[in-house]
Amino acid sequence: MGFADFSLVTALAVILTNATLRPLTYRLRPELKPQPVEYRFELVCSARDEGHLRALLMNDLDRTRLTLNAVSREDVEQSDRVRVSADLKASCRCDDCLEKLVTRLSLESSVTAVSWRII
């Protein structure tokens, strides 16, 4: 059987150490605890494609760790374009999720600008 008993005891010791010391670490150094992050995602597109792009945004959000808080629409002056803004929330920083959204939606032909920022 070899060292099976020793390896089992060692594995249990590692698991118990992690389970008990993590809360202590967060109590002593609260900055290490993951903080919720809010993002603002904006895109400018033609008014006739706004519905399609909103549907794509909603569909792509289903595959991320982001939660939608609000969506707004604003007409861009003297053009047939609109600015769609979405306020998003995540339990921790996930900038890569936003980058994937930007990449995906910027491929659409009617999109002229896409951006995101932490708010």
PyMOL CGO cylinders between C-alpha atoms (Angstrom):
from pymol import cmd
from pymol.cgo import CYLINDER

trace = [
    CYLINDER, 0.00, 0.00, 0.00, 3.00, 2.26, 0.47, 0.3, 1, 1, 1, 1, 1, 1,
    CYLINDER, 3.00, 2.26, 0.47, 2.39, 5.82, 1.53, 0.3, 1, 1, 1, 1, 1, 1,
    CYLINDER, 2.39, 5.82, 1.53, -1.39, 5.94, 0.98, 0.3, 1, 1, 1, 1, 1, 1,
    CYLINDER, -1.39, 5.94, 0.98, -2.14, 6.75, 4.62, 0.3, 1, 1, 1, 1, 1, 1,
    CYLINDER, -2.14, 6.75, 4.62, 0.50, 9.48, 4.70, 0.3, 1, 1, 1, 1, 1, 1,
    CYLINDER, 0.50, 9.48, 4.70, -0.74, 11.05, 1.45, 0.3, 1, 1, 1, 1, 1, 1,
    CYLINDER, -0.74, 11.05, 1.45, -4.36, 11.05, 2.68, 0.3, 1, 1, 1, 1, 1, 1,
    CYLINDER, -4.36, 11.05, 2.68, -3.40, 12.79, 5.94, 0.3, 1, 1, 1, 1, 1, 1,
    CYLINDER, -3.40, 12.79, 5.94, -1.28, 15.32, 4.05, 0.3, 1, 1, 1, 1, 1, 1,
    CYLINDER, -1.28, 15.32, 4.05, -4.08, 16.09, 1.58, 0.3, 1, 1, 1, 1, 1, 1,
    CYLINDER, -4.08, 16.09, 1.58, -6.57, 16.60, 4.41, 0.3, 1, 1, 1, 1, 1, 1,
    CYLINDER, -6.57, 16.60, 4.41, -4.12, 18.90, 6.21, 0.3, 1, 1, 1, 1, 1, 1,
    CYLINDER, -4.12, 18.90, 6.21, -3.70, 21.05, 3.08, 0.3, 1, 1, 1, 1, 1, 1,
    CYLINDER, -3.70, 21.05, 3.08, -7.47, 21.33, 2.53, 0.3, 1, 1, 1, 1, 1, 1,
    CYLINDER, -7.47, 21.33, 2.53, -8.16, 22.20, 6.17, 0.3, 1, 1, 1, 1, 1, 1,
    CYLINDER, -8.16, 22.20, 6.17, -5.37, 24.77, 6.21, 0.3, 1, 1, 1, 1, 1, 1,
    CYLINDER, -5.37, 24.77, 6.21, -6.74, 26.52, 3.13, 0.3, 1, 1, 1, 1, 1, 1,
    CYLINDER, -6.74, 26.52, 3.13, -10.32, 26.39, 4.40, 0.3, 1, 1, 1, 1, 1, 1,
    CYLINDER, -10.32, 26.39, 4.40, -9.47, 27.87, 7.79, 0.3, 1, 1, 1, 1, 1, 1,
    CYLINDER, -9.47, 27.87, 7.79, -6.79, 30.42, 6.87, 0.3, 1, 1, 1, 1, 1, 1,
    CYLINDER, -6.79, 30.42, 6.87, -8.54, 32.04, 3.88, 0.3, 1, 1, 1, 1, 1, 1,
    CYLINDER, -8.54, 32.04, 3.88, -11.20, 33.80, 6.02, 0.3, 1, 1, 1, 1, 1, 1,
    CYLINDER, -11.20, 33.80, 6.02, -8.47, 34.89, 8.42, 0.3, 1, 1, 1, 1, 1, 1,
    CYLINDER, -8.47, 34.89, 8.42, -6.49, 36.35, 5.52, 0.3, 1, 1, 1, 1, 1, 1,
    CYLINDER, -6.49, 36.35, 5.52, -9.52, 38.32, 4.31, 0.3, 1, 1, 1, 1, 1, 1,
    CYLINDER, -9.52, 38.32, 4.31, -10.11, 39.62, 7.83, 0.3, 1, 1, 1, 1, 1, 1,
    CYLINDER, -10.11, 39.62, 7.83, -6.50, 40.76, 8.27, 0.3, 1, 1, 1, 1, 1, 1,
    CYLINDER, -6.50, 40.76, 8.27, -6.10, 42.14, 4.74, 0.3, 1, 1, 1, 1, 1, 1,
    CYLINDER, -6.10, 42.14, 4.74, -9.56, 43.09, 3.37, 0.3, 1, 1, 1, 1, 1, 1,
    CYLINDER, -9.56, 43.09, 3.37, -8.05, 44.52, 0.17, 0.3, 1, 1, 1, 1, 1, 1,
    CYLINDER, -8.05, 44.52, 0.17, -7.33, 40.94, -0.96, 0.3, 1, 1, 1, 1, 1, 1,
    CYLINDER, -7.33, 40.94, -0.96, -11.01, 40.04, -0.95, 0.3, 1, 1, 1, 1, 1, 1,
    CYLINDER, -11.01, 40.04, -0.95, -12.51, 40.22, -4.45, 0.3, 1, 1, 1, 1, 1, 1,
    CYLINDER, -12.51, 40.22, -4.45, -14.60, 43.39, -4.80, 0.3, 1, 1, 1, 1, 1, 1,
    CYLINDER, -14.60, 43.39, -4.80, -17.59, 43.83, -7.12, 0.3, 1, 1, 1, 1, 1, 1,
    CYLINDER, -17.59, 43.83, -7.12, -16.84, 45.91, -10.19, 0.3, 1, 1, 1, 1, 1, 1,
    CYLINDER, -16.84, 45.91, -10.19, -19.22, 47.99, -12.31, 0.3, 1, 1, 1, 1, 1, 1,
    CYLINDER, -19.22, 47.99, -12.31, -18.61, 48.62, -15.99, 0.3, 1, 1, 1, 1, 1, 1,
    CYLINDER, -18.61, 48.62, -15.99, -20.11, 50.88, -18.63, 0.3, 1, 1, 1, 1, 1, 1,
    CYLINDER, -20.11, 50.88, -18.63, -20.23, 49.38, -22.12, 0.3, 1, 1, 1, 1, 1, 1,
    CYLINDER, -20.23, 49.38, -22.12, -21.06, 51.72, -25.02, 0.3, 1, 1, 1, 1, 1, 1,
    CYLINDER, -21.06, 51.72, -25.02, -21.51, 51.25, -28.71, 0.3, 1, 1, 1, 1, 1, 1,
    CYLINDER, -21.51, 51.25, -28.71, -22.51, 53.55, -31.55, 0.3, 1, 1, 1, 1, 1, 1,
    CYLINDER, -22.51, 53.55, -31.55, -24.43, 52.01, -34.42, 0.3, 1, 1, 1, 1, 1, 1,
    CYLINDER, -24.43, 52.01, -34.42, -27.03, 52.81, -37.05, 0.3, 1, 1, 1, 1, 1, 1,
    CYLINDER, -27.03, 52.81, -37.05, -30.53, 53.31, -35.66, 0.3, 1, 1, 1, 1, 1, 1,
    CYLINDER, -30.53, 53.31, -35.66, -32.02, 50.59, -37.86, 0.3, 1, 1, 1, 1, 1, 1,
    CYLINDER, -32.02, 50.59, -37.86, -29.65, 47.92, -36.46, 0.3, 1, 1, 1, 1, 1, 1,
    CYLINDER, -29.65, 47.92, -36.46, -30.05, 48.87, -32.80, 0.3, 1, 1, 1, 1, 1, 1,
    CYLINDER, -30.05, 48.87, -32.80, -32.47, 46.04, -32.00, 0.3, 1, 1, 1, 1, 1, 1,
    CYLINDER, -32.47, 46.04, -32.00, -30.25, 43.44, -33.62, 0.3, 1, 1, 1, 1, 1, 1,
    CYLINDER, -30.25, 43.44, -33.62, -27.18, 44.66, -31.73, 0.3, 1, 1, 1, 1, 1, 1,
    CYLINDER, -27.18, 44.66, -31.73, -29.04, 44.74, -28.42, 0.3, 1, 1, 1, 1, 1, 1,
    CYLINDER, -29.04, 44.74, -28.42, -30.07, 41.15, -29.00, 0.3, 1, 1, 1, 1, 1, 1,
    CYLINDER, -30.07, 41.15, -29.00, -26.46, 40.20, -29.74, 0.3, 1, 1, 1, 1, 1, 1,
    CYLINDER, -26.46, 40.20, -29.74, -25.32, 41.98, -26.59, 0.3, 1, 1, 1, 1, 1, 1,
    CYLINDER, -25.32, 41.98, -26.59, -27.89, 40.16, -24.46, 0.3, 1, 1, 1, 1, 1, 1,
    CYLINDER, -27.89, 40.16, -24.46, -26.97, 36.82, -26.03, 0.3, 1, 1, 1, 1, 1, 1,
    CYLINDER, -26.97, 36.82, -26.03, -23.25, 37.39, -25.46, 0.3, 1, 1, 1, 1, 1, 1,
    CYLINDER, -23.25, 37.39, -25.46, -23.84, 38.49, -21.85, 0.3, 1, 1, 1, 1, 1, 1,
    CYLINDER, -23.84, 38.49, -21.85, -25.45, 35.13, -21.10, 0.3, 1, 1, 1, 1, 1, 1,
    CYLINDER, -25.45, 35.13, -21.10, -22.06, 33.50, -21.64, 0.3, 1, 1, 1, 1, 1, 1,
    CYLINDER, -22.06, 33.50, -21.64, -20.13, 35.77, -19.27, 0.3, 1, 1, 1, 1, 1, 1,
    CYLINDER, -20.13, 35.77, -19.27, -19.87, 36.44, -15.55, 0.3, 1, 1, 1, 1, 1, 1,
    CYLINDER, -19.87, 36.44, -15.55, -21.45, 39.87, -16.07, 0.3, 1, 1, 1, 1, 1, 1,
    CYLINDER, -21.45, 39.87, -16.07, -24.87, 41.00, -14.88, 0.3, 1, 1, 1, 1, 1, 1,
    CYLINDER, -24.87, 41.00, -14.88, -26.84, 43.64, -16.75, 0.3, 1, 1, 1, 1, 1, 1,
    CYLINDER, -26.84, 43.64, -16.75, -28.02, 46.52, -14.53, 0.3, 1, 1, 1, 1, 1, 1,
    CYLINDER, -28.02, 46.52, -14.53, -29.31, 49.06, -17.07, 0.3, 1, 1, 1, 1, 1, 1,
    CYLINDER, -29.31, 49.06, -17.07, -29.50, 49.79, -20.79, 0.3, 1, 1, 1, 1, 1, 1,
    CYLINDER, -29.50, 49.79, -20.79, -30.02, 53.22, -22.32, 0.3, 1, 1, 1, 1, 1, 1,
    CYLINDER, -30.02, 53.22, -22.32, -30.26, 54.65, -25.80, 0.3, 1, 1, 1, 1, 1, 1,
    CYLINDER, -30.26, 54.65, -25.80, -29.26, 58.10, -26.96, 0.3, 1, 1, 1, 1, 1, 1,
    CYLINDER, -29.26, 58.10, -26.96, -29.55, 59.63, -30.43, 0.3, 1, 1, 1, 1, 1, 1,
    CYLINDER, -29.55, 59.63, -30.43, -26.29, 60.93, -31.85, 0.3, 1, 1, 1, 1, 1, 1,
    CYLINDER, -26.29, 60.93, -31.85, -26.82, 64.49, -33.06, 0.3, 1, 1, 1, 1, 1, 1,
    CYLINDER, -26.82, 64.49, -33.06, -27.39, 65.11, -36.78, 0.3, 1, 1, 1, 1, 1, 1,
    CYLINDER, -27.39, 65.11, -36.78, -27.02, 61.52, -37.88, 0.3, 1, 1, 1, 1, 1, 1,
    CYLINDER, -27.02, 61.52, -37.88, -28.96, 58.28, -38.13, 0.3, 1, 1, 1, 1, 1, 1,
    CYLINDER, -28.96, 58.28, -38.13, -26.81, 56.76, -35.39, 0.3, 1, 1, 1, 1, 1, 1,
    CYLINDER, -26.81, 56.76, -35.39, -27.58, 55.88, -31.78, 0.3, 1, 1, 1, 1, 1, 1,
    CYLINDER, -27.58, 55.88, -31.78, -25.42, 55.32, -28.72, 0.3, 1, 1, 1, 1, 1, 1,
    CYLINDER, -25.42, 55.32, -28.72, -26.40, 52.27, -26.69, 0.3, 1, 1, 1, 1, 1, 1,
    CYLINDER, -26.40, 52.27, -26.69, -25.01, 52.19, -23.15, 0.3, 1, 1, 1, 1, 1, 1,
    CYLINDER, -25.01, 52.19, -23.15, -25.15, 49.20, -20.82, 0.3, 1, 1, 1, 1, 1, 1,
    CYLINDER, -25.15, 49.20, -20.82, -24.24, 49.24, -17.14, 0.3, 1, 1, 1, 1, 1, 1,
    CYLINDER, -24.24, 49.24, -17.14, -22.80, 45.89, -16.15, 0.3, 1, 1, 1, 1, 1, 1,
    CYLINDER, -22.80, 45.89, -16.15, -21.71, 44.39, -12.84, 0.3, 1, 1, 1, 1, 1, 1,
    CYLINDER, -21.71, 44.39, -12.84, -19.32, 41.56, -11.98, 0.3, 1, 1, 1, 1, 1, 1,
    CYLINDER, -19.32, 41.56, -11.98, -18.38, 39.97, -8.68, 0.3, 1, 1, 1, 1, 1, 1,
    CYLINDER, -18.38, 39.97, -8.68, -14.69, 40.61, -9.48, 0.3, 1, 1, 1, 1, 1, 1,
    CYLINDER, -14.69, 40.61, -9.48, -12.69, 42.16, -12.30, 0.3, 1, 1, 1, 1, 1, 1,
    CYLINDER, -12.69, 42.16, -12.30, -13.24, 40.39, -15.58, 0.3, 1, 1, 1, 1, 1, 1,
    CYLINDER, -13.24, 40.39, -15.58, -11.86, 42.77, -18.18, 0.3, 1, 1, 1, 1, 1, 1,
    CYLINDER, -11.86, 42.77, -18.18, -11.38, 39.86, -20.57, 0.3, 1, 1, 1, 1, 1, 1,
    CYLINDER, -11.38, 39.86, -20.57, -15.19, 39.42, -20.73, 0.3, 1, 1, 1, 1, 1, 1,
    CYLINDER, -15.19, 39.42, -20.73, -15.56, 43.04, -21.84, 0.3, 1, 1, 1, 1, 1, 1,
    CYLINDER, -15.56, 43.04, -21.84, -12.82, 42.66, -24.41, 0.3, 1, 1, 1, 1, 1, 1,
    CYLINDER, -12.82, 42.66, -24.41, -14.60, 39.65, -25.88, 0.3, 1, 1, 1, 1, 1, 1,
    CYLINDER, -14.60, 39.65, -25.88, -17.83, 41.67, -26.11, 0.3, 1, 1, 1, 1, 1, 1,
    CYLINDER, -17.83, 41.67, -26.11, -15.99, 44.53, -27.82, 0.3, 1, 1, 1, 1, 1, 1,
    CYLINDER, -15.99, 44.53, -27.82, -14.35, 42.15, -30.26, 0.3, 1, 1, 1, 1, 1, 1,
    CYLINDER, -14.35, 42.15, -30.26, -17.61, 40.38, -31.06, 0.3, 1, 1, 1, 1, 1, 1,
    CYLINDER, -17.61, 40.38, -31.06, -19.74, 43.48, -31.55, 0.3, 1, 1, 1, 1, 1, 1,
    CYLINDER, -19.74, 43.48, -31.55, -17.11, 45.47, -33.44, 0.3, 1, 1, 1, 1, 1, 1,
    CYLINDER, -17.11, 45.47, -33.44, -17.33, 42.86, -36.21, 0.3, 1, 1, 1, 1, 1, 1,
    CYLINDER, -17.33, 42.86, -36.21, -20.83, 44.07, -37.07, 0.3, 1, 1, 1, 1, 1, 1,
    CYLINDER, -20.83, 44.07, -37.07, -20.84, 46.39, -40.08, 0.3, 1, 1, 1, 1, 1, 1,
    CYLINDER, -20.84, 46.39, -40.08, -23.18, 49.03, -38.61, 0.3, 1, 1, 1, 1, 1, 1,
    CYLINDER, -23.18, 49.03, -38.61, -21.08, 49.54, -35.47, 0.3, 1, 1, 1, 1, 1, 1,
    CYLINDER, -21.08, 49.54, -35.47, -18.83, 52.59, -35.67, 0.3, 1, 1, 1, 1, 1, 1,
    CYLINDER, -18.83, 52.59, -35.67, -17.56, 52.75, -32.08, 0.3, 1, 1, 1, 1, 1, 1,
    CYLINDER, -17.56, 52.75, -32.08, -17.36, 50.38, -29.13, 0.3, 1, 1, 1, 1, 1, 1,
    CYLINDER, -17.36, 50.38, -29.13, -15.87, 51.10, -25.71, 0.3, 1, 1, 1, 1, 1, 1,
    CYLINDER, -15.87, 51.10, -25.71, -15.97, 50.07, -22.07, 0.3, 1, 1, 1, 1, 1, 1,
    CYLINDER, -15.97, 50.07, -22.07, -14.74, 51.49, -18.79, 0.3, 1, 1, 1, 1, 1, 1,
    CYLINDER, -14.74, 51.49, -18.79, -14.93, 50.86, -15.08, 0.3, 1, 1, 1, 1, 1, 1,
    CYLINDER, -14.93, 50.86, -15.08, -17.37, 53.16, -13.31, 0.3, 1, 1, 1, 1, 1, 1,
]
cmd.load_cgo(trace, "trace")
